[in-house]
Amino acid sequence: MEFLTNPDKFFREIKERLSYKLPLTIVLAAAILNSINGYIVAIPMKRAVERMLVEQGLPRESIQMALTITQISAILMPIVTVFIIWVVTAVLIHAISSIFGGEGKFSMTLKLSAFSFIPNIVVSPLNLYVSLEMAKILDVYGLEGLKGSFSLVSIIIGILVLIWQFIYWIFIAKNARNLEIKGSIITASVVFVLFLIPSLYSLIFRF
């Protein structure tokens, strides 16, 4: 419970005895849950892409190749993306915190950064519901359905998760890099803004 109620104390106490086993488990769990959502959307997405390509008059061989890539990407990319984001998050925290005199090994930053994926796991039932609804919408409206309300809900959920992660990044930077709270807040804020930009772009692009 301290992870939720007192993350500063939690990270301070766990970091000295933390191996890679728990961080990898957390990230893998988040990746698998993401992949399940991708799997749910993959088939209707494949059908929607097929309808679009047939309307464009593409050769059957080209359509089949595009459909295979679409389905594989929808299932595998969420797994790969989570691990990439894990490493990128740790690199950003480690690099930015060095400006404020951060000290400590990158391995510690990487291990503690894994805990910022717990919010993704917590909201996974909500994401699962959104994916199920998006699958229905894709079957009815095709790719145009991606501009609908449930797509907006997905973006908003992502932003809320990002805000939750921001709180953890503060204490991850503080404990992994031995920073004062001011430096850790600035470090986390920069990481937050960098990850927020794609979500804001998606919102703007919708309109």
N, C-alpha and C positions, 0 to 999 in steps of 0.2 A: 504493500500500500504506500510505502514511502516514495516510490517512483511517481505516484500520482500526487501525494500531499506534500512531499518535501524532496524534490528531485536533486537539490544541491547536496543534501546529506546522503542521499542514495548513491550518487555518483562518487562522492568523496570516500564513502566506505567500501564501495565495490571495486574501485579501480585497481587497487593493489593486489587483489586476488582474482582478477578477471582474466580468463583465457579466451580463446577465439570460439570456443564451443557455443556459448550462449549467444554472442552476437551473430554468428553464422546461422544459428537456429531461428533467431528473430527475423533476419533478412530473408532467409529461405521461406519462412512462413508467409511473409508479406509477398514474396515473389509468386508463390504457389496460389495464393488467394487472388492476386492480380491475373494470373494465367487462367484461373477458373472463370473470371469475368470475361476474359478474352475469348475463351472457348464458347461461352454462352452467346456471344455476339458474332463469332466467326462464321457460322453457317448462314444466318440471315444476311450478314455483310457480304458473303460470297455470292448469294443469290442477287443481292442488290447491285453489286458490281457487274455481275453477268448480264442483268437486264440493261444496264447502262451501256456496256460494251457492244451488246447485240444491236442496240439502237444506233450506235455509232458505225455499225457495219464492219467491225474488225473481223479478220479471218478467225476461224474456229480454233486453230492451233494457238494463235496469240491470246485468245480469250482464255483457253484452258490454262496456259502458263500463268497468266495474270491472276486467275482464280486460285491456283495452287499457292502462289506467292502470298496472296491476300489471306488465305486461311492459315498458312503456316505462321505468317507474321502476327496475326491476331492472337495466336496461342503462345508463341515463343517469345515475341518481343517484350511482353510484360515482365517475363522472368529476367531477361537480359537487362532491361531498363532499370529494374529495381537495384540490381547489383552495380550497375554503372552509376546510378544516383548515389548509392552508398559511398562509393569511392570518391565521387566528385564532391559530395558534401564534406567528407573528411579532409580532402585536399583544400577546399575553400576555407574551412575553419582553421586548418593548420597554417595555411599561408597568410590569411588575413590577421590572425592572432599574433603572428610573428612581428607585425608592425607595432604592436603594443607590448612587445617584450615577452611574448609567449615562450615557454620552455617546456620541453617534454618530447617524447618520441612520437612519431607519426602513428605507430602501431596502437598507442593508447587512444589517440584521437579517432582512429578508425574503429576500434572496438566500442568506444562509448557512442560514436555516431550511429551505430546500429540500433541503439535504443530509441532513436527518433522515428523509427518505423513502427513503433507500437501504436501510435495513433491511427496509422493506416490499417492495422489489424483490427483495432477496436471498431472502426467504422465500416469494416468489410461487409457486415450484413446489409447495411444501407446501400453500399456500392453494388452488392449482389442484386438487390431489388431493382436498382436503377438499370443494371445490365439486362435483367429479364424484361423490363419494360421497353428498353431500347431495342431488344431483339424483336419484339412484337411490332414496334414502330417501323423498323427497317423492312420487315416483311410486307407491311402495308404501303409505306410511302417511299421506300427505297432510300437512296443516299440523301435525299432532301429531308428525310426525317431526322438527320443528324443536326439540323438547325432548329429542331423543336425544343419544347420546354424541358424535356428530360436531359437533353444535352446541356442546357443551362444549369440544371440541378447538379449534374456531375461536376461542372466547373466550380460551382459554389461550394460543393462538398470539398473539392480539392483545395480551395482557398482556406476554408475553415481548418482543414487538417494542417495546412502550411502554418497557420497562426499557432496551432497547438505545438507543432514541431519547433517553431521559433522559441517558445518558452524553454524547451529542452536544449536547444542549441546554445542558449545562454549559459546553462550550467555544464554542458558538455565542454564548451570552450574554457570555462572557468576552472574546471577540475582536470581536464586533459592537458591544458596548457598553462596551468598555475597563474591565471590572470586575476586582476582586480575586477570587480563586477562591472565597472564602467567599460573597460576594454572588451569584456566578454559580451556585453549588451551590443556594443558597436559591431563586433565581429558577427554576432548572430543576425543583426539587422541587415548587414550587407548581404549575407547569405540569403536571408528572407527575401530581399528585394530582387536578387538575381533569379530566384526560383519563382517569384511572383510575376515577373515580366511575361512569361509564356501564357499564364492564365489570363492576365489582363489583355494580352493580344487576342486571345480566343474570344473574350467577351466583346472586345471592340469589333473583331472580325464578323461576329454574328449580326451586327447592326450596320 
